[in-house]
């Protein structure tokens, strides 16, 4: 038998093995109408950066499923691609321009978009190469981009259909605005986090109101109280003076007011608060815009015109204090919205935007999950899906950006929210709206593997758009990854300095070790703690597989088959493990499968059985070789590189890929 090198060298093995797989066309499925395909359209990473552990986790899970079903004989498609990442990409390029002392306005739209494409063409191949490094058995011949010609055609069709069916409208409405990116954001792009600030109690004549944002009082048009709050019944219908602005505003009663917050009397600034806007709509109150698109006070703010928000806040507090109108100030922890992409504090402003009416789209999407046409794993996330869909709001899809899909209406300078094109991913990537062979055969897809944090951003929207345009669900199952935490149980972040960069980690320990460590600790219904020590432990497991294979393959003596009780016991145990692994993968319990395989190979096979054969090699060699080969088959979806390298050294297997070897013919 060919000998294995003394030490396993993943940095040499992994790129060589992957290049062989890819060049041989093993990742490209053949359409066979007699067989049901297994299909995953991979979530497209943004082209703006490097892969992080979250990417590696979902790519690994998707690849495990794909490698398993490919080995069972089903035509298997992992369809890859990248996302143009509208806001994120534009912000990134604008930061690069700033280093040159330039802004996008200095370049103009046409030149700026040229710079955008230069950036994309440089970094898109990089992100695809990183995906390959994970070992993803994706069909790169079908790679898509959310701004390619086919996706652009799909986006225009989707927009036109929504417009035709009266599901699109343009309106002035209170929206979340990023003063830095100069665009409206959806609720999902406005990331809230708790911050410590102040709560100022300000006298409005006979009333005292509490606010965290004194600068917005310049645009107040009323004070609201709860209709059952006996403290203020005598004031309802009357007016009170608005401090600093020399005008009277009415006192109104509305049941949405919380009598327990502050003093129970709240100031209303309809042009700069969604809650206030909705109250104002009910009471026919005007809105006064006092903060502009740049985050500065407008001329409606009187003497504070032109000031930035923080400067205006400080000056207003100073002036109110001088007038004796601040009753008290308290330290207050509250939730503050930030732009997901640039981290600027967001504002709420009334702007004219394009919206999609979501309730008509949400109803069939809710029904599809309730009727079991789509299964969500873990099942606990189904309730989260229901809650969000039952309370869905209209989606503002226009963005005041230059990079992205232009709104397909003459005269519009806006672009579409990046999730608008992503919502079409499972079917547009297969050729829709054209009737292609790929679309007919591979759609609906089988599984969507993604993070639970984008069930609202993306999963729900894919379901809605697919049912609307194709009348079919986009996938049978949604498999949601857990969050990856550090060894102390904290969410990884660059700010905390606890992020593990996956590719250098893989270079140090091997990608198989990283993949296995991400899977074995990751039950679908819980968050996952990961440390470098655990990855090192899986590196040791890869070495264990290698060294045990060296032991088996190094034997050059006679073979005298004579199966004893130990041989039969390990073979029977392996048959049982094959059934257990098959069941676990098909029921989305891949962590259980990984753990069982680890325990079997390290302890039952290596520590016990293999050790017992050292004084009876001639009789045990055939069983040893069989257990090794069958174990490699089971381990391959999880640790594809080391298993393939060893498989090529097995008798009669050179040139015959393990990734195409038949899965054990067992039934779950």
Protein Blocks (a to p, Z undefined) as FASTA:
>chain_A
ZZddfbdcfklmmmmmmmmmmmnopmpccddfkbccdddddddddfkbccdfklmmmmmm
mmmmmmmmmmnopacdddddddeklmlmmmmmmmmmmmnopafklnommlmmmmmmmmmm
mmmmmmmmmmmmnopacdfklgccfkbmklmmmmmmmmmmmmmnopaccddddddddfkl
opacdfklmccdddddddddddehjbccddfblmlmmmgcbdcddfklmklmmmgopacd
dehklpacdddddfkbcfkgojlpacddfklcfklmmmmmmnopacddfbdfkopacfkl
ommgoiafklmmmmmmmmmmmnopafbdcdddddddddfklopacdddddddddddfklm
mmmmmmmmmnopaccddfklmmmmmmmmmmcccddfbdcdfbdcddfbehiabdcdfklm
mmmmmmmmnopabdcfklmmmpccfbdcddfklmmmmmmmmmmmmmmmnopafbfbdcdd
dddddfkopacdfklopaccfklmmmmnopklmmmmmmmmmcfkbccdddfklmmmmmmm
mmmmmmmmmmmmmpcbdcdddddfklmmmmmmmmmmmmmmmmmmmnopaklmmmmmmmmm
mmmmmmmmmmmmmmmmmmmmmmmmmmmmmmmmmmmmmmmmlmmmmmmmpghigopafklp
ccddddZZ
